[in-house]
Amino acid sequence: QVQLVESGGGLVQAGGSLRLSCAASGDTHCITATGWYRQAPGKERENIAGITNGGSTVYVDSVKGRFTISRDNAKNTVYLQMNSLKPEDTAVYFCNALDGLCESRNYWGQGTQVTVSS
């Protein structure tokens, strides 16, 4: 079992920055990849960033150059640095961890609200 807790969301003006954290606990040795997702009201949940255990990262086009996903294995924490925020970034942000070694399943955090004002 893996537990994920997101934090760092809040209200920020357009052009500002936020850093989200996703703290993992439990069987973290099972995790092979972690991603960030977001869901705005009335919109589908979208995968915006991902990172593998090898450090390979991927981003959806809308956040490339603005968001950076990173991981600190010693702290069992994944981060999403969000810069140059836009009102359209407003959403609930979730982290997701892939257990690719033990149970072959995904785990979700509870989400953290990010609101970008204009």
Secondary structure, DSSP 8 states (H G I E B T S, - for coil): -EEEEEE--EEEETT--EEEEEEEEESGGGEEEEEEEEE-TTS--EEEEEEETT--EEE-GGGTTTEEEEEEGGGTEEEEEE-S--GGG-EEEEEEEEE-SSS-EEEE---EEEEEE-
